[in-house]
Amino acid sequence: MLLQVSNISKSYGIDVILSDISMQVLERERIGIVGINGAGKSTLLKIIAGELSADSGAIHKSKETKLGYLAQNSGLQSNRTIIEEMRSVFDHLIQAEQELRDLEAQIADPELHANEKRYAEVLERYSRKSDWFREQGGFEMNTRINSVLHGMGFGHFPADTLISSLSGGQKTRLALARILLQAPDLLMLDEPTNYLDIETLTWLESYLRSYPGAIVVVSHDRYFLDAIVQTIVEIERHSAKRYTGNYSRYIELKAAEYESQLKQYEKQQDEISRMEQFVQRNLVRASTTKRAQSRRKALEKMERLDRPAGELKKASFSFEIEKQTGKDVLDVRSLAVVFKKDREPDKLLFQNVSFHLSRGETIALIGPNGIGKSTLLKVLVGELQPAAGNFSWGSNVKLGYYDQEHTGLNPSNTVLEEVWSHYPHLEEVRIRTVLGNFLFSGDDVQKRISSLSGGEKARVSLAKLMLKQANVLILDEPTNHLDLFSKEVLESALLDYEGTLLFISHDRYFLNKMAERIVELSSTGTEHFLGNYDDMLEKKRDLEEARLEALAKQTAAASKGQSAPEAPTAVNSYEAEKQAKREERNRQRKIEQLEQQIAELEQQLSVLELQLADPAVFNDYIRVSEVQAEMEQTKSALQSAYEQWEQLLN
């Protein structure tokens, strides 16, 4: 065991944050900590790291355990260059390397050879130091630095780049790179996927899967949690509960746990009701008074179950439209954008960008950080001008734009003022109702925008967007700063949205759930993929395999002096593939609906079977007949649902 957390509690005034939290971390264990924003996840990590004191409880770890902690959005502050900062992690090895060079110089000195005893001592010291240097990874030091810098997106940066010249997001990525190089026994990361593009995220997952130490991570990235962790610790209502498995498994276990607890509670409530009725009916009868008194005593002694806590209150909203657009929503042709900065030459971000958006489509725009995805959206909504190319919106288009920086929010406004000022024709009660759906109730609506957290600002922006009733939504990283529960609500609302959707996201879980088509942006143009993120990966793998196979054939033919076979002409099956993807999505949705129906019917059948075992029922012939008839109807419906389900699977 690397770490033991025992009965930790923390409050701020009357606000309880954590209550009696206990958990343990074993060697090489991967733990994901989840919970809504404000649940206390970051507070717990800070207490473990020693940056905050707990009100009560204790943290136990061995003296040998090296702990590394990276706080959320904690950018690296340093006056050094990138390479100097990364090499400082290995100061002990760099010092040892210098000692080896000094010993090598002594060994090469002819004067030392004259003193055999002194010469033997220097050789022995050199041998010991060299062995230690190798065991500590000294010979792999530069390789490790280069590998981590490349993986974290700094491969193209000059090594002498000053850290002070980097952006906030780059400093955060560099802080993560530094702690990875430190390789502590227990690595604690708070939202490490912030500011990472998909390529960097994929590299980080691969790196962490082979990490030799233990990992405790707070994250709202469901794809990341599924890929990395084997245990979930949920913080809910100030307490912690441990679940074995990744995030998807945790969701299954939590749902099953709730259903089981609800069944036990309802079963006990039925039993209590029957016993209370028996007592009321029989207490006054002389012949049954003793039995009634016995039941009453049993009721008094019964350890009553609490109704299981349902889901925490979460945002509830939907996006509606006033009217439909025309069939053609957006046409982008050969667009190019230049980045202009004072006293610096113009930089071409991208060129030759072309794509088309039709009514009802949901398209994701992806690409590496800095390629210009957000800039492209700003061009499309009229905030910036392109350097070349053109674009045109279709008929009846009403745009709704979500800016990940929330620049449209006035910091001096209250939450109520911010929303109401954009929709002054609405009554205050309507605005307050909408804000209540976004978890702003009571005095919360009087908070200043400037004092809100990232998640709260996101919910204000979404509330304004919902009220706009736009038929085309342009969303820039809409899941940023949202907790896991809010992400699911947003996904549900967007899946039911009848308009057209173009969005940027690095959230691969969100991409998988939402995207019907992916447009990948590069400096030279766009590449198009039908389907979601996993479909795109599969297509890329197929293309790479085909390329390698063609290359192998060309190499083999060249070695035999033959001309390489020509590649077959690609058949343009875009529309057919698009239709196939739509049919597959419809099939999957029907399968999910049938699985839900089957689960409900099986639950009904279980309830009816329990009723037949109830003395109050099986002693009543008429009631037994009614229950059996209902069971037959349920079984028939269940059989029909199973047959439809099997047909869709085949």
C-alpha positions in Angstrom: 0.0 0.0 0.0 1.4 3.4 -1.0 -1.2 5.6 0.7 -4.0 5.4 3.2 -6.6 8.1 3.6 -8.5 7.7 6.9 -11.7 9.6 7.8 -10.8 12.9 6.2 -13.3 15.7 6.7 -13.2 19.3 5.5 -15.6 22.3 5.9 -15.5 26.0 5.1 -17.6 27.6 7.7 -21.0 25.9 7.7 -20.4 24.4 4.2 -19.3 20.8 4.5 -17.0 19.8 1.6 -15.8 16.3 2.6 -17.1 14.1 5.4 -15.3 11.0 6.8 -13.6 10.2 3.5 -11.4 7.0 3.4 -9.6 5.4 0.5 -6.3 3.5 -0.1 -3.9 3.4 -3.1 -1.9 0.3 -3.9 1.2 0.0 -6.0 0.5 0.5 -9.8 -3.2 1.1 -9.1 -5.1 3.5 -11.4 -7.9 5.3 -9.6 -10.3 7.9 -11.2 -12.0 10.3 -8.8 -15.4 11.5 -10.2 -18.2 13.7 -8.9 -20.1 16.9 -9.8 -18.3 20.3 -9.9 -17.9 21.4 -6.3 -18.1 17.9 -4.8 -14.6 18.2 -3.2 -12.4 16.2 -5.7 -9.7 18.9 -6.0 -9.9 19.6 -2.2 -9.2 15.9 -1.5 -6.1 15.9 -3.8 -4.8 19.1 -2.2 -5.2 17.5 1.3 -3.4 14.4 0.2 -0.6 16.5 -1.3 -0.3 18.5 1.9 -1.4 21.8 0.3 -4.5 21.9 2.5 -5.1 20.8 6.0 -8.0 18.6 6.9 -10.4 19.4 9.8 -10.1 15.8 11.0 -8.7 12.4 9.8 -5.2 11.3 8.7 -3.0 10.6 5.7 -0.6 7.7 6.0 2.2 7.0 3.6 5.7 5.5 3.9 8.7 7.9 3.9 10.0 6.2 0.8 6.9 7.0 -1.2 7.5 9.9 -3.6 4.3 11.8 -4.4 3.8 14.1 -7.3 0.8 16.4 -7.6 -0.3 18.5 -10.6 -3.1 20.9 -9.7 -5.8 21.9 -12.3 -4.5 24.4 -14.8 -1.3 24.9 -12.9 1.0 26.4 -15.6 4.8 26.1 -15.1 6.3 29.4 -14.0 10.0 29.6 -14.8 12.6 32.0 -16.3 14.5 29.0 -17.8 14.3 27.6 -21.3 12.2 24.5 -22.1 15.3 22.2 -22.2 16.8 23.7 -19.0 13.6 23.2 -17.1 13.3 19.6 -18.3 16.9 18.8 -17.6 16.6 20.2 -14.1 14.5 17.2 -13.2 17.6 15.1 -13.6 20.0 17.4 -11.7 21.3 14.4 -9.7 22.1 12.5 -12.9 23.6 15.5 -14.6 25.9 16.0 -11.6 26.8 12.3 -11.7 27.5 12.6 -15.4 29.9 15.5 -14.7 31.6 13.4 -12.0 32.1 10.6 -14.6 33.6 13.0 -17.1 36.0 14.3 -14.3 37.0 10.7 -13.4 37.5 9.9 -17.1 39.9 12.9 -17.3 41.8 11.6 -14.3 42.1 8.1 -15.7 43.5 9.5 -19.0 46.2 11.5 -17.0 49.6 9.7 -17.4 50.7 10.9 -14.0 48.0 8.9 -12.3 49.2 5.7 -14.0 52.5 6.0 -12.0 50.6 5.5 -8.8 49.0 2.1 -9.1 47.1 2.3 -5.8 45.6 5.7 -6.7 44.9 4.5 -10.2 43.0 1.4 -8.9 40.9 3.6 -6.5 39.9 6.0 -9.3 38.9 3.0 -11.6 36.9 1.5 -8.7 35.1 4.8 -8.1 34.4 5.2 -11.8 33.0 1.6 -12.0 30.7 2.2 -9.1 29.5 5.6 -10.3 29.0 4.3 -13.8 26.9 1.4 -12.6 24.8 3.7 -10.5 24.3 6.1 -13.4 23.1 3.3 -15.6 20.7 1.9 -13.0 19.2 5.3 -12.4 18.5 5.7 -16.2 21.2 8.2 -16.9 21.9 6.9 -20.4 18.2 7.2 -21.3 17.8 10.7 -19.8 17.9 12.7 -23.0 15.8 10.2 -24.9 13.1 10.4 -22.1 13.1 14.2 -22.3 12.8 14.3 -26.1 10.1 11.6 -26.0 7.9 13.4 -23.4 8.4 16.8 -25.0 7.4 15.4 -28.4 4.4 13.6 -27.0 3.2 16.7 -25.2 3.3 18.8 -28.3 6.7 20.5 -27.9 8.6 18.5 -30.6 8.7 21.4 -33.0 9.6 24.0 -30.3 13.3 25.2 -30.3 15.0 23.8 -27.1 16.0 27.4 -26.1 12.4 28.7 -26.1 11.8 30.7 -22.9 9.0 29.3 -20.8 7.9 32.8 -19.9 7.0 33.4 -23.6 4.6 30.5 -23.7 0.8 30.7 -23.5 -1.2 29.6 -20.4 -2.2 26.4 -22.0 1.3 25.6 -23.2 2.7 26.2 -19.7 0.1 23.8 -18.3 1.2 21.1 -20.8 4.8 21.7 -19.9 4.0 21.4 -16.2 2.5 18.0 -17.0 5.5 17.0 -19.0 7.8 17.9 -16.1 5.9 15.8 -13.6 5.9 12.8 -16.0 9.7 13.0 -16.2 9.9 13.1 -12.4 8.1 9.8 -12.3 6.9 9.8 -8.7 5.7 6.6 -7.0 2.2 8.1 -6.8 1.1 10.5 -9.6 -1.8 12.7 -8.7 -3.3 14.7 -11.6 -6.2 17.1 -11.4 -7.9 17.5 -14.8 -4.7 16.7 -16.8 -6.6 16.6 -20.1 -7.4 20.3 -20.1 -5.6 22.1 -23.1 -4.7 18.8 -24.8 -5.7 18.1 -28.3 -6.7 14.6 -29.4 -3.2 13.6 -30.6 -1.6 14.6 -27.3 -4.4 12.9 -25.3 -3.8 9.7 -27.2 -0.1 9.8 -26.5 -0.7 10.6 -22.8 -3.0 7.6 -22.4 -0.4 5.3 -24.0 2.3 6.7 -21.6 0.2 6.4 -18.5 -0.9 2.8 -19.3 2.7 1.8 -19.0 3.6 4.1 -16.1 5.4 2.1 -13.4 3.9 3.9 -10.4 0.3 4.4 -9.2 -2.0 7.1 -10.6 -4.9 9.0 -9.0 -6.6 11.2 -11.5 -9.6 13.7 -11.3 -11.1 13.9 -14.7 -14.4 14.7 -16.5 -13.0 13.0 -19.7 -15.0 9.8 -19.9 -12.9 8.4 -22.8 -9.7 9.0 -20.8 -11.1 7.4 -17.7 -12.2 4.3 -19.7 -8.7 4.0 -21.2 -6.7 4.5 -18.0 -8.4 3.7 -14.7 -9.3 0.3 -13.1 -11.1 1.8 -10.1 -13.5 4.7 -9.6 -13.9 6.6 -6.4 -17.1 8.6 -6.5 -17.5 11.6 -4.2 -21.2 12.3 -3.7 -22.9 14.2 -0.9 -19.6 14.7 0.8 -18.8 11.0 1.0 -16.7 8.6 -1.0 -17.6 5.2 -2.5 -15.3 2.8 -4.4 -16.3 0.9 -7.6 -14.1 -1.6 -9.4 -13.7 -1.0 -13.1 -13.4 1.9 -15.5 -16.0 4.8 -15.9 -18.4 2.8 -18.1 -18.4 -0.1 -15.7 -19.0 2.4 -12.8 -22.1 3.7 -14.5 -23.4 0.2 -14.9 -22.7 -0.8 -11.3 -24.2 2.5 -9.9 -27.4 2.0 -11.9 -27.7 -1.7 -10.8 -26.9 -0.7 -7.2 -29.7 1.9 -7.2 -32.2 -0.5 -8.7 -31.3 -3.2 -6.1 -31.6 -0.7 -3.2 -34.9 0.6 -4.5 -36.3 -2.9 -4.8 -35.3 -3.7 -1.2 -36.8 -0.4 0.0 -40.1 -0.9 -1.9 -40.3 -4.6 -0.7 -39.9 -3.5 2.9 -42.4 -0.7 2.5 -44.9 -3.2 1.2 -44.2 -5.5 4.1 -44.6 -2.6 6.6 -47.9 -1.6 5.0 -49.3 -5.2 5.3 -48.2 -5.5 8.9 -49.7 -2.1 9.8 -53.0 -3.1 8.2 -53.0 -6.4 10.0 -52.4 -4.6 13.3 -55.2 -2.1 12.6 -57.7 -4.9 11.6 -56.9 -7.4 14.4 -55.8 -5.4 17.4 -59.4 -5.0 18.7 -60.3 -8.6 18.2 -59.8 -10.8 21.3 -58.9 -13.8 19.2 -56.1 -12.1 17.2 -54.9 -9.4 19.7 -51.8 -11.3 20.6 -50.8 -11.8 17.0 -51.5 -8.1 16.3 -49.4 -7.1 19.3 -46.6 -9.3 18.1 -46.7 -7.7 14.7 -46.6 -4.3 16.2 -43.5 -5.1 18.3 -41.9 -6.5 15.2 -42.6 -3.2 13.4 -41.1 -1.2 16.3 -37.9 -3.3 16.2 -37.6 -3.4 12.4 -34.5 -1.6 11.1 -36.1 0.5 8.4 -34.3 1.2 5.1 -34.0 4.7 3.8 -35.2 5.3 0.4 -32.1 5.2 -1.9 -31.0 8.7 -2.9 -31.9 9.3 -6.5 -29.7 11.3 -8.9 -28.3 14.6 -7.7 -30.1 17.6 -9.1 -28.7 18.4 -12.5 -29.3 20.8 -15.3 -32.3 20.2 -17.4 -32.8 21.9 -20.8 -33.6 21.5 -24.5 -32.8 23.4 -27.7 -35.8 24.3 -29.7 -36.1 26.1 -33.1 -38.6 28.7 -34.3 -38.5 27.6 -38.0 -36.5 25.3 -40.2 -33.7 26.3 -42.5 -33.5 25.5 -46.2 -32.0 22.2 -47.3 -28.5 23.8 -47.9 -27.3 25.4 -44.7 -23.7 26.3 -45.3 -21.3 26.2 -48.2 -17.5 26.8 -47.5 -15.2 27.1 -50.5 -11.4 27.4 -50.5 -11.3 29.4 -47.3 -7.9 30.6 -46.0 -7.2 32.5 -42.8 -4.1 34.5 -41.9 -3.1 35.2 -38.2 -2.0 38.8 -37.7 0.0 39.9 -34.7 1.6 43.3 -33.9 5.3 43.5 -35.1 5.3 40.0 -36.4 4.9 38.8 -40.0 1.5 37.4 -40.9 1.1 33.6 -40.4 -1.0 31.5 -42.6 -3.2 29.3 -40.3 -4.9 27.2 -43.0 -6.0 27.3 -46.7 -8.1 25.4 -49.1 -10.8 24.7 -46.5 -14.0 23.5 -48.2 -17.1 21.7 -46.8 -20.9 21.7 -47.0 -23.5 21.6 -44.3 -27.0 20.3 -44.9 -30.1 20.7 -42.8 -30.2 18.4 -39.8 -26.6 17.3 -40.0 -24.3 17.1 -37.0 -20.6 17.7 -38.0 -17.6 17.8 -35.8 -14.5 19.9 -36.6 -11.3 18.5 -35.2 -7.5 19.2 -35.6 -4.4 19.9 -33.5 -4.2 22.9 -31.1 -3.2 26.1 -32.9 -4.4 25.0 -36.3 -7.2 27.6 -36.3 -10.5 25.7 -35.5 -11.9 28.4 -33.3 -10.7 31.0 -35.8 -12.6 29.2 -38.5 -15.8 29.4 -36.4 -15.3 33.1 -35.8 -15.0 33.6 -39.5 -18.2 31.7 -40.1 -20.2 33.8 -37.5 -18.8 37.1 -38.9 -16.3 38.0 -36.2 -13.3 37.7 -38.4 -12.6 38.1 -42.1 -11.0 35.3 -44.3 -7.8 36.0 -46.3 -9.1 34.1 -49.3 -12.1 32.0 -50.4 -15.7 32.5 -49.5 -18.7 31.0 -47.7 -22.4 31.4 -47.8 -25.3 30.6 -45.4 -28.5 29.1 -46.7 -32.1 30.5 -46.4 -33.8 31.1 -43.0 -30.6 30.5 -41.0 -30.7 31.7 -37.4 -27.3 31.2 -35.8 -26.6 30.4 -32.2 -22.8 30.6 -31.3 -21.2 29.2 -28.2 -17.8 30.7 -27.5 -15.5 28.6 -25.3 -13.9 31.7 -23.9 -17.4 33.2 -23.0 -16.4 36.6 -24.3 -20.0 37.4 -24.8 -20.6 37.5 -21.0 -20.4 40.9 -19.2 -18.3 40.4 -16.0 -20.1 43.2 -14.2 -23.6 41.7 -14.7 -25.3 39.4 -12.3 -26.5 36.0 -13.7 -30.0 37.3 -13.9 -29.0 40.6 -15.6 -26.8 38.8 -18.1 -29.6 36.6 -19.4 -32.5 39.1 -19.0 -30.6 41.8 -20.8 -30.5 39.6 -23.9 -34.2 38.7 -23.7 -35.8 41.8 -22.1 -39.2 40.9 -23.7 -39.5 37.8 -21.4 -40.9 38.0 -17.9 -38.6 37.7 -14.9 -40.3 34.5 -13.7 -39.5 32.9 -17.1 -35.8 33.9 -16.9 -35.6 32.6 -13.3 -37.3 29.3 -14.4 -34.7 28.9 -17.1 -31.9 29.7 -14.8 -33.3 27.2 -12.3 -33.1 24.5 -15.0 -29.4 25.4 -15.2 -29.0 25.0 -11.5 -29.1 28.8 -10.6 -31.7 29.1 -7.9 -32.5 31.6 -5.2 -29.6 34.0 -4.5 -27.4 32.2 -7.1 -29.0 34.4 -9.8 -27.5 37.5 -8.0 -23.9 36.2 -8.4 -21.6 38.4 -10.5 -20.4 36.8 -13.8 -16.9 37.7 -12.7 -17.1 35.5 -9.7 -18.4 32.4 -11.4 -16.4 29.2 -12.0 -15.8 27.9 -15.5 -18.6 25.4 -15.2 -21.0 28.1 -14.0 -20.1 30.5 -16.9 -20.7 27.6 -19.3 -24.2 27.0 -17.9 -25.0 30.8 -18.2 -23.9 30.7 -21.9 -25.9 27.6 -22.5 -29.0 29.2 -20.9 -28.7 32.2 -23.3 -28.2 29.9 -26.2 -31.2 27.8 -25.4 -33.5 30.9 -25.2 -32.3 32.0 -28.7 -34.2 29.1 -30.4 -31.5 29.1 -33.2 -31.9 26.5 -36.0 -28.1 26.3 -36.5 -25.8 25.9 -33.5 -22.1 26.6 -33.8 -20.4 25.3 -30.6 -16.7 25.7 -29.7 -15.7 23.1 -27.1 -19.2 23.0 -25.4 -18.2 20.3 -22.9 -15.2 22.3 -21.4 -15.6 22.9 -17.7 -18.8 20.8 -17.5 -18.9 17.9 -15.0 -19.8 14.4 -16.1 -23.5 14.8 -15.3 -23.8 18.1 -17.1 -22.1 16.7 -20.2 -24.7 13.9 -20.3 -27.6 16.5 -20.1 -26.0 18.5 -22.9 -25.6 15.4 -25.1 -29.2 14.4 -24.5 -30.4 17.9 -25.4 -28.3 18.0 -28.6 -29.4 14.5 -29.6 -33.0 15.7 -29.5 -32.2 19.0 -31.3 -34.0 19.3 -34.7 -31.6 21.9 -36.1 -28.2 21.7 -37.7 -25.0 21.4 -35.6 -21.4 22.2 -36.2 -19.1 21.8 -33.2 -15.4 21.7 -32.1 -14.5 19.2 -29.5 -11.5 17.3 -28.1 -13.9 15.2 -26.0 -13.7 11.8 -27.8 -16.7 10.4 -25.8 -18.7 13.4 -26.9 -17.4 13.0 -30.5 -18.5 9.3 -30.5 -21.9 10.1 -29.2 -22.7 13.2 -31.4 -20.8 13.3 -34.6 -22.3 12.0 -37.9 -19.4 13.3 -39.9 -16.0 14.6 -39.0 -14.1 17.3 -40.8 -10.4 17.2 -39.9 -8.6 20.6 -40.3 -5.0 20.9 -41.3 -2.9 23.8 -42.6 -3.4 22.6 -46.2 -7.2 21.9 -46.1 -9.7 19.4 -44.8 -10.2 15.7 -44.7 -13.7 14.2 -44.4 -14.8 11.1 -42.5 -18.3 9.7 -42.3 -19.3 8.6 -38.8 -18.0 9.3 -35.3 -14.5 9.4 -33.8 -14.0 5.6 -33.6 -15.2 5.3 -37.2 -12.6 7.8 -38.2 -9.8 5.9 -36.4 -10.9 2.7 -38.1 -10.9 4.4 -41.6 -7.5 5.8 -41.0 -6.2 2.4 -39.9 -7.6 0.9 -43.1 -6.1 3.6 -45.3 -2.7 3.1 -43.6 -2.8 -0.7 -44.0 -3.7 -0.2 -47.7 -0.9 2.3 -48.1 1.7 -0.1 -46.5 0.3 -3.0 -48.6 0.7 -1.0 -51.8 4.2 0.1 -50.8 5.1 -3.5 -50.1 3.9 -4.6 -53.5 5.8 -1.7 -55.2 9.0 -2.7 -53.4 8.5 -6.4 -54.3 7.9 -5.5 -57.9 10.9 -3.1 -58.1 13.1 -5.8 -56.7 12.0 -8.1 -59.5 12.5 -5.4 -62.1 8.7 -5.2 -62.8 6.6 -2.1 -63.0 4.5 -1.5 -60.0 0.8 -2.4 -60.3 -1.5 0.6 -60.6 -3.7 1.4 -57.7 -7.4 0.6 -58.4 -9.6 3.6 -59.1 -11.6 4.6 -56.0 -15.3 4.5 -56.5 -17.1 7.5 -55.2 -19.5 5.9 -52.7 -19.9 9.0 -50.4 -23.7 9.1 -50.4 -24.0 5.3 -50.1 -21.7 5.3 -47.2 -23.5 8.2 -45.6 -26.9 6.5 -45.9 -25.4 3.3 -44.5 -24.1 5.2 -41.4 -27.5 6.8 -40.9 -29.2 3.3 -41.1 -26.7 1.9 -38.6 -27.3 4.8 -36.1 -31.1 4.2 -36.4 -30.5 0.4 -35.8 -28.4 1.1 -32.8 -31.0 3.5 -31.4 -33.8 0.9 -31.9 -31.6 -1.7 -30.2 -31.1 0.6 -27.2 -34.8 1.3 -27.0 -35.6 -2.4 -27.1 -33.0 -3.2 -24.4 -34.7 -0.6 -22.2 -38.1 -2.1 -22.9 -36.8 -5.6 -22.2 -35.4 -4.4 -18.8 -38.7 -2.8 -17.9 -40.7 -5.9 -18.8 -38.4 -8.2 -16.9 -38.7 -5.9 -13.9 -42.6 -6.1 -14.2 -42.4 -9.9 -14.4 -40.2 -10.0 -11.2 -42.8 -7.8 -9.4 -45.7 -10.1 -10.5 -43.8 -13.2 -9.4 -43.2 -11.6 -6.0 -46.9 -10.9 -5.7 -47.8 -14.6 -6.3 -45.5 -15.5 -3.4 -47.4 -13.1 -1.2 -49.9 -14.9 1.2 -52.4 -12.0 0.7 -52.4 -12.9 -3.0 -52.1 -16.7 -3.3 -54.9 -17.2 -0.7 -57.2 -15.1 -3.0 -58.2 -17.2 -6.1 -59.5 -14.2 -8.1 -56.4 -12.1 -7.4 -54.1 -15.1 -8.4 -56.0 -15.4 -11.7 -55.6 -11.7 -12.4 -51.8 -11.8 -11.6 -51.3 -14.9 -13.8 -53.2 -13.2 -16.7 -51.0 -10.1 -16.3 -47.9 -12.3 -16.3 -48.9 -14.0 -19.5 -49.4 -10.6 -21.2 -46.0 -9.5 -19.9 -44.3 -12.7 -21.1 -45.8 -12.3 -24.5 -44.6 -8.7 -24.8 -41.2 -9.8 -23.6 -41.0 -12.5 -26.2 -41.9 -10.1 -28.9 -39.3 -7.6 -27.8 -36.6 -10.3 -27.7 -37.5 -11.4 -31.2 -37.2 -7.8 -32.5 -33.9 -7.4 -30.6 -32.4 -10.6 -32.1 -33.5 -9.6 -35.6 -31.7 -6.2 -35.3 -28.6 -7.9 -33.9 -28.3 -10.3 -36.8 
